[in-house]
Amino acid sequence: MNLDEMYVIKDGKKLRCGYTTGSCATGAAKAAVTMLEFGEKLNFVEIDTPAGIRLKLEVKNHSIEDDWASCCIIKDGGDDPDVTDGMEIYAKVRKRNDGKVCIDGGEGIGRINRKGLFGEIGEAAINPVPRQMIEKAVKEVSNSGVDVIIYAPMGSEIGKKTYNKNIGIEGGISIIGTKGIVYPMSEEALIKTIYLEVDAVKERYGMENIVLVPGNYGEKIADSLGYKEGKVKISNYIGDSIHYVYNSGIKSITLIGHIGKFAKLSIGVFNTHSSVCDARLEAFIYYLALRNAPMSLLNKVGSALTAEEALNICIDEGFSEVVYDMERGSEDRIRRYLKDEDYPVKVIIYSMERGAFI
């Protein structure tokens, strides 16, 4: 299938799909084995994906020798913001005579260095589904057996821009993809990454506590407060993240986040993306009303443009306690969300201007 024909609609926009590093590795391996078997360069290769879509991929940088062949597929992430987009994913294959397909990673492919991932410590970071795809595709061409080395010359550098180090993969990129197709703006992929990071923190630091932050600045605030270890960035996915942490057996949660996101959390919003819900000012008004704030203040806060502005108005008008009410309100709603009123949860809110409220 031509990927130019594959789209998803996201927020009313038509976004082009792409294909995963797993599909690239599969295509390169199949093309290299075909060239080794028949001694001719191949310009295109077709592979099946777990999504049920058959891809036709362009083959680049061919090399054929007596006992080995190599080539690459260039990663196309479609309209998904993916740091691996445009990378060359290579396969180099050598013949065997025992019918086995032995797959390993070479230059630029990360290595697993923590338990609990999809392979053993020391193995190449090639996920199970891509391994199955490669083996199946290779056996469509040859039953004699081959050694397959997957490599990516830019992998070491690109790998530094991924979450790999946080989840226990060092030295390069991962060969991933459960469907073979990249669907732009995939929330599923982001949430799975969060789960892997939670698992890695649990493995490394134990079961006592985990620190969840929406992003980089929250991580800096956490460091400044002495939370140096056991942190996971969860973006807007508070509900998915705390459920996973709770069910993993970790004994307590600390959440540290900006007033703009956690104002929403304080009234029970567990996906804080603005496209899902924007109730920041409504949260201020709710907690001010509980403190019997005058209507003039409620109207003034309701006219604010940002959560930072609303917070400053509250403080200037003598209602600084409202931010602490939001912290306690967030904790109560998390416990209700988890259906465990005794679960230890601590929420810390910060503002860019005033820092953390503890």
Secondary structure, DSSP 8 states (H G I E B T S, - for coil): --GGG-EEEETTEEEE-EE-HHHHHHHHHHHHHHHHHH-S--SEEEEE-TTS-EEEEE-EEEEE-SSEEEEEEE---TTS--TTTT-EEEEEEEE-SSS-EEEEE-TTB-EE-STTSSS-TTSB-B-HHHHHHHHHHHHTT-SS-EEEEEE-TTHHHHHTTSSHHHHTEESSB-B--SSSEE-TT-HHHHHHHHHHHHHHHHHHH-SS-EEEESSHHHHHHHHHTT--SSEEE-TT-HHHHHHHHHHTT---EEEEEEHHHHHHHTTT-S---TTT---HHHHHHHHHHHTT--HHHHHHHHT-SSHHHHHHHHHHTT-THHHHHHHHHHHHHHHHHHT-TT--EEEEEEETTTEEE-
